[in-house]
Amino acid sequence: MFKLIAFTLLFWSVNSVASIDSSCQVALGKSICANINFLEPISRKNDAKFEISFVEKSSGKLVQLDKAPQIKLWMVMENGHGHGSAEVKVKQLDKKYLVENVWFLMLGQWSLKISGEYKGSSFSGEPWLCVRKEVKNSALGKCK
Protein backbone atom coordinates (compact mmCIF):
# COMPACT_ATOMS: atom_id res chain seq x y z
CA MET A 1 0.00 0.00 0.00
CA PHE A 2 2.83 2.41 0.91
CA LYS A 3 4.50 1.79 -2.47
CA LEU A 4 1.25 2.54 -4.28
CA ILE A 5 0.80 5.83 -2.40
CA ALA A 6 4.44 6.81 -2.97
CA PHE A 7 4.18 5.98 -6.69
CA THR A 8 0.92 7.96 -7.01
CA LEU A 9 2.45 11.02 -5.32
CA LEU A 10 5.58 10.79 -7.45
CA PHE A 11 3.53 10.37 -10.65
CA TRP A 12 1.29 13.32 -9.75
CA SER A 13 4.20 15.62 -8.87
CA VAL A 14 6.15 14.80 -12.04
CA ASN A 15 3.13 15.26 -14.30
CA SER A 16 1.91 18.43 -12.64
CA VAL A 17 5.35 20.06 -12.87
CA ALA A 18 5.91 19.04 -16.50
CA SER A 19 3.79 21.88 -17.86
CA ILE A 20 5.02 24.46 -15.37
CA ASP A 21 8.23 26.44 -15.58
CA SER A 22 8.16 28.71 -12.57
CA SER A 23 11.40 30.46 -13.45
CA CYS A 24 11.21 34.00 -14.74
CA GLN A 25 14.53 34.80 -16.35
CA VAL A 26 13.43 38.01 -18.12
CA ALA A 27 10.23 39.95 -17.33
CA LEU A 28 8.44 41.20 -20.45
CA GLY A 29 5.58 43.40 -19.38
CA LYS A 30 3.19 42.73 -16.52
CA SER A 31 2.15 39.15 -17.22
CA ILE A 32 4.84 37.39 -19.31
CA CYS A 33 8.40 36.23 -18.72
CA ALA A 34 10.89 34.83 -21.19
CA ASN A 35 13.40 32.07 -20.57
CA ILE A 36 16.37 32.06 -22.92
CA ASN A 37 18.62 29.03 -23.41
CA PHE A 38 21.64 29.49 -25.68
CA LEU A 39 22.40 26.32 -27.65
CA GLU A 40 25.68 27.67 -29.04
CA PRO A 41 28.32 29.85 -27.39
CA ILE A 42 27.59 33.59 -27.32
CA SER A 43 30.33 34.74 -29.66
CA ARG A 44 31.11 36.86 -32.73
CA LYS A 45 32.42 33.79 -34.54
CA ASN A 46 29.34 31.57 -34.71
CA ASP A 47 25.56 31.56 -35.00
CA ALA A 48 24.65 31.87 -31.31
CA LYS A 49 21.35 29.97 -31.66
CA PHE A 50 19.00 29.93 -28.70
CA GLU A 51 15.63 28.66 -27.60
CA ILE A 52 13.15 31.04 -26.05
CA SER A 53 10.02 30.09 -24.16
CA PHE A 54 7.38 32.26 -22.54
CA VAL A 55 5.86 31.83 -19.10
CA GLU A 56 2.75 33.35 -17.60
CA LYS A 57 3.83 35.08 -14.38
CA SER A 58 0.65 34.33 -12.45
CA SER A 59 0.57 30.57 -13.08
CA GLY A 60 4.20 29.79 -13.92
CA LYS A 61 2.99 27.80 -16.95
CA LEU A 62 4.61 27.75 -20.36
CA VAL A 63 2.30 29.49 -22.80
CA GLN A 64 1.69 29.50 -26.53
CA LEU A 65 1.85 33.02 -27.98
CA ASP A 66 -0.78 34.27 -30.42
CA LYS A 67 1.95 34.38 -33.10
CA ALA A 68 5.72 34.04 -33.26
CA PRO A 69 7.60 36.70 -31.28
CA GLN A 70 9.56 39.47 -32.96
CA ILE A 71 13.23 39.39 -31.95
CA LYS A 72 15.93 41.82 -33.00
CA LEU A 73 19.58 42.08 -31.97
CA TRP A 74 20.68 45.60 -31.05
CA MET A 75 24.24 46.77 -30.33
CA VAL A 76 24.27 49.41 -27.56
CA MET A 77 27.16 51.79 -28.13
CA GLU A 78 28.67 54.02 -25.43
CA ASN A 79 28.16 57.18 -27.50
CA GLY A 80 24.39 56.69 -27.36
CA HIS A 81 24.11 55.34 -30.88
CA GLY A 82 23.46 51.75 -31.80
CA HIS A 83 22.84 49.39 -34.66
CA GLY A 84 21.27 46.06 -35.41
CA SER A 85 22.61 42.86 -36.87
CA ALA A 86 21.33 40.42 -39.47
CA GLU A 87 17.64 39.52 -39.20
CA VAL A 88 17.14 36.48 -36.97
CA LYS A 89 15.00 33.49 -37.97
CA VAL A 90 12.34 32.35 -35.49
CA LYS A 91 10.92 28.81 -35.78
CA GLN A 92 8.15 27.48 -33.58
CA LEU A 93 8.87 24.25 -31.68
CA ASP A 94 5.76 23.32 -29.67
CA LYS A 95 5.68 25.93 -26.87
CA LYS A 96 9.25 27.08 -27.54
CA TYR A 97 10.86 28.96 -30.37
CA LEU A 98 14.24 28.31 -31.97
CA VAL A 99 16.06 31.53 -32.85
CA GLU A 100 18.77 31.20 -35.50
CA ASN A 101 21.04 33.50 -37.51
CA VAL A 102 22.11 35.16 -34.26
CA TRP A 103 25.31 37.01 -35.12
CA PHE A 104 26.86 39.48 -32.70
CA LEU A 105 29.09 41.53 -35.01
CA MET A 106 31.04 43.33 -32.29
CA LEU A 107 32.18 42.80 -28.72
CA GLY A 108 30.33 44.74 -26.04
CA GLN A 109 26.82 45.47 -24.82
CA TRP A 110 23.84 44.19 -26.82
CA SER A 111 20.14 43.96 -26.17
CA LEU A 112 17.59 41.48 -27.46
CA LYS A 113 14.54 43.48 -28.49
CA ILE A 114 11.66 41.06 -27.90
CA SER A 115 7.99 41.74 -28.53
CA GLY A 116 4.95 39.53 -28.84
CA GLU A 117 1.30 39.03 -28.17
CA TYR A 118 -0.43 36.72 -25.70
CA LYS A 119 -4.22 36.49 -25.38
CA GLY A 120 -4.57 39.67 -27.41
CA SER A 121 -2.26 41.75 -25.20
CA SER A 122 1.09 43.01 -26.43
CA PHE A 123 4.30 42.76 -24.43
CA SER A 124 7.90 43.78 -25.00
CA GLY A 125 11.26 43.96 -23.32
CA GLU A 126 14.96 44.37 -23.97
CA PRO A 127 17.12 42.02 -21.93
CA TRP A 128 20.83 42.89 -21.91
CA LEU A 129 23.48 40.60 -23.30
CA CYS A 130 27.25 41.01 -22.93
CA VAL A 131 29.56 39.69 -25.67
CA ARG A 132 33.16 39.31 -24.50
CA LYS A 133 36.36 38.29 -26.29
CA GLU A 134 36.60 35.23 -24.06
CA VAL A 135 33.45 33.30 -24.93
CA LYS A 136 33.11 31.87 -21.40
CA ASN A 137 32.58 35.45 -20.12
CA SER A 138 29.71 36.23 -22.54
CA ALA A 139 26.26 35.97 -20.98
CA LEU A 140 22.84 37.51 -20.46
CA GLY A 141 23.15 40.66 -18.41
CA LYS A 142 25.00 43.97 -18.48
CA CYS A 143 28.71 44.14 -19.18
CA LYS A 144 30.68 45.10 -16.09
Helices and strands as residue ranges (DSSP letters): H 2-17, E 26-28, E 32-38, E 50-56, E 70-76, E 82-84, E 89-93, E 96-100, E 108-118, E 121-125, E 128-131, G 135-137, E 139-140
